[in-house]
């Protein structure tokens, strides 16, 4: 089973109950009901020292003062990193002229006038119908994610990757419109599913919508004093998942409206990314196990979570062959270095050797990468699922990995250290440790 056939099969297995939980036509509201997690306790993160403004704005603190108001100091922490795009607010092109930029009025920031020779994720301006504020450069072209075609998908993660298990580097405000800041990715999230309010998200009704309407809901959302929300891409929504948890695969003290499956009703969220299989398929995340798969963008209505934050334009990949026949790929965004060939293959194009599936997951996990001496390094390891999914290129299929960076990845599957595996043809993930699969090793740069 290949291509779109397997995509639909994966949809049927993974999201059948999930999407049924939110079925309907168009956008409507539904009561959160007894399935909603009512916990409101904040979990202490990895830093120390909580700080509050003296009111009800208490929060989970990891070392940064996060105020609840629209002029929150978290904006400074997001935008002040020296390697990030300098965010300049604007109302018209006049506000951006001195920097040689133009104003993306709907986003409210100065952006590049074109994408020629610009890095991926450089903010730009593209007028579409309907027009959306989040426009970014991709392969030298200004695209508007959510256009309905994989060619305008965000080109990968634009942030350091949080751990696949035990991710607790969050800050959450406690107010009527709570937000959550991930101190690793620097992204801000709505602390409740859209439509719900209150520090514990018990107020209001959860809004549900199909994929296209979900994009519009985030685009039009004014929440916690901000109006630059967007539907997250699939790398962003996977970043908040925790594969050390199940049902749901996320910290419910930080995201109290998240749930897994109850009474055969499961929760899922759309991402803004379209599936490379064509048609009306889009990426989404099922919360029970954290599976990120592609499914129908029109058939189901799901709850909505929105994100905000300006991405960092940065040169991402650098490929080298310091040892003949042993290429490596350095990812400057995630900080990982990858073997350019899966285990048992070598050569500049990975066309030497004999590719064969490794042993079962347990043996592969304990043996294969640790035994590698590749390109002068012996500290290789099997990547976790967030790391492995980070090198999937959502803009392409068959293979879903760049053949220039990773040749000879086309029809098999790759293990991750978390027991999940990824299909090379389309970048979908699945969970089974019982079969034989290939291994692509990574190391911290």
DATA-V449117 format. One record per helix or strand of 3 or more residues. SS is the DSSP state (alpha for helix, beta for strand). FROM is the first residue (numbers start at 0). TO is the last residue. Records with the same first field share a line. If there is no record, write none. Layout:
BEGIN
SS: FROM-TO / FROM-TO
END
This chain:
BEGIN
alpha: 2-19 / 32-34 / 73-78 / 92-98 / 149-151 / 210-219 / 233-238 / 360-366 / 368-370 / 384-389
beta: 27-29 / 101-103 / 108-110 / 135-137 / 140-142 / 169-172 / 178-181 / 187-189 / 205-208 / 267-273 / 280-285 / 290-295 / 305-307 / 316-322 / 325-330 / 335-338 / 412-414 / 419-422 / 428-430 / 440-443
END
